[in-house]
Amino acid sequence: MTTRRTGLREQKKQATREALRAAALRLALERGPENVRVDDIAEAAGVSPRTYNNYFSSREQAIVAAVTGEREARVAEAVADRSADVGLAEAVIEAIVDQYTATGGPGRDALLLITTRPALRDTFVDAATAVEHPLADAIAERLGDTDPNTARVLAASVAAAVRVALEQWLGTTTAASTAGWLVVPSGSLPDLLRAALAPLTPALDAAERRAREGNARIRTAPPGR
């Protein structure tokens, strides 16, 4: 019964989160984000402002969450689900590229909204840090490593590399618009992500090699030692 109640509570929390971010994006597209208050988003989602603050710390965070969805969880799941014969570096890089360039990504209007508002651009780039903790868990599970710092450092490095790629993608080229200046995404995002993540391949490979060597020593150790 306790497990069932916990499951229902989590479902309700997820539904509330989805309602808030959907309302935030809809209102921002209709009115412009500068004309949307937290109270407006909360009312549109059918919750109190206090409840809103339990989920998001700003209107920008809620708007961006509608665009990024549960991307960090999907990245971690993709890494965990890759076959054991796929190297850790390949598993991480492909998961990042796949999830950040999925065809179900932000629509043109939502992307234009983000590129025309500096606060939203910054929040969009900062959202990359959210991948760190779930990815650290996925890496630790694959490594079976007793040292949690290895997975945490690797995941933090991946998050930093993703930020660099997103900043390059959103900040390379500017163009004029009727509303002023906007950032035009420039270059291939998959290529930028791969280039930013490439320097981490040796570290991911080394961590995986150490984990395999450690597991091999454990299997071959005499009983009682």
N, C-alpha and C positions, 0 to 999 in steps of 0.2 A: 504493500500500500504506500509506504514511504517513497519507494522508487517511482511509483506511478505519479504521486503528487509532485515529486521533483521534476519528472518529465513534462508534466502539464505546465508547471511553473516556467520551465525553460522555453516551452513552446509559446507561452504567452509573452515572455520577454522578447523572444525573437520576432513575434508578430508586431509588438509595439515598436521595436527598432525599425522594422521594415516600413511600418506606417509613417513613422517620423521622417525617415529619409525620403520616402516617396512624396510626402507632403512638402518637404523642404525644396526638393527639386522642382516640383510642379509650381509652387508659389514663386520661386526664383525665376523660372522661365516666363511666368505670366507678368510679374511686376518688376523684375530686376532684383537681384539679391540685396541691394542697398535699401530697398523698400519693404523688406521682409523682416519681421521681428520674431524673436523666439516665441513670444506669446501667440503670434499668428500660426506658426508651425504647430505648436502644441494644440491649439484649438482645431486646426484642420485635421489633426490626427486623433482628436477625441481624448486627449490626456491633459493633465495640468502642466504648467511651466515647471513645476518642481519635478514632475516625472521626466520631463524633457531633459532636465539637467542631470538626471541619473544616467542618461545615455550619451549625450553630446555636450561638449563644453562651449560650442559656438554654433551659429547658423552655418558658417562656412564648413565646419566639420560634418554637419548633417547633410548639406548639399553634396559634398564630395563623396560621402558614404553612399549616396544613391548611385553615384557613378562607379565607384570601386566595388560596391557590394561586399561579398565575403571573400574577396580575392586572396587575402593572406591565408585563410583556412584552406582554400582550394590549392594553393601552392604547396602547403605542407602535406596535404593529402596526396597530391601527385608525386611528391618525393617519396613518401612512405609506400605508395603503391607500385613504384617501379620495381622491376624484377631485380633480384639480388645480383644477377650477373651484369647488370648495368652499373657502371662506375658512379660513384657519388657525385663527381663533378658534372658528368653528363646529366644525371638525374636532376640536379639542382638547376642547372642552366636551362634545360629543356622545360622544366616546370615553370620557371620564371618567364621565359619567352612565350610559352603557350598561354599562360594565364593573363599576361599583360597585353597580349595582342589577339585575344580571343575575338571571334566574329561577333559575339554578343556584347561587345564592349560599349562604351558610351556612344550615343547617337550624335549626329552632327550638331544639333542644337545644344546639347549638354556640353560637348567639347568646346563649342564656340563660347558658351557662357564662362567656362573655366579659363579659356585663353584671354578673354577680354577683361578679367577682373584679377588684379595682382594678388589679392587676399586669397582668392580661390585657387590660383595657380600655386601659391606657396603651400596651401593646405593639401592640394593634390600631390605635390612632391613629397611633403612631410609624411603623407599617409603610407609611404613606402616603408617607414620604420615599423609599422604594425606587423610586418611579416616576420620580424625578428624572433619573437617568442615561439609562435607555432612552428616556424622553420627549425629553430634550435631543438625542439622536441623531436621533430622528424629526423633530423640529422643524428641526434643522440640515439634514437631507436635503431637507425641503420648501422651506426658504428658499434652499438653495444658497449659504449665507452663508459668507464666508471668515473672519468673526469668530466664533469659537466661544463667546465670552462672551455673545453675544446669546441663543443657544439655551439656554445653561446658566442664565442669569438667568431667562428665561421659564419654563423647566421647574421651577426651584426655587420660583418664585412660584406655579405651579400646585400643586405639592406642598404648599406652605404653606396655600393656599386649601382644599385637600381636607382637611387636618388640622382647619382651623377648622370646616368643615361636619360632619365626623365628631364633633368635640367637642360641637358643638351638638346633634347627633342623639342622642348617647349620654349627654349630661349635662344635658338640659333638665328632665327630669321624673324623680322618684324615687318608689318605691313600696315598701311593706313586703312581706316574704316570710317564710316559715318559717325561712329561713336568715339573716334580718337585713334589710338594705336592698339593693335592687338598682336599677340604672339601667334605666329603661324607654325604649327608643328613641322619640323624640317628634318629630312633624312628618314631612313628606315628605322623604325623603333626596334624591330628584331635585331638589326645589325648593331645599333647603338647598345642594346642590352648585352649582346654577345661580346662586344668589344670591351665594355665596362667590367664584365664578369670574367673575362679571359685571364687577367692576372691572378685570380683566385684559384684557378685550376690546380697549380702545384700544391697549394695548401690543402685543398680538398683531397687531392690524390694522396698526399703524405699522411693525412689523418686516417684515411681509409686503409692505407698500407700498415700503419702502426696498429690499427684495430685488428686487422687480419693476423698480423704477427703475434699480437697478444693472445688472440683466441687460439692460435695454433699452439702456443706454449702451454696454455691451460689444458688443451686436449691431450698433449703428449706428456704432461707432468706425471710422475709416478704417484700412485695413490698415497694419500696422507701427507702430501707435500703442497 
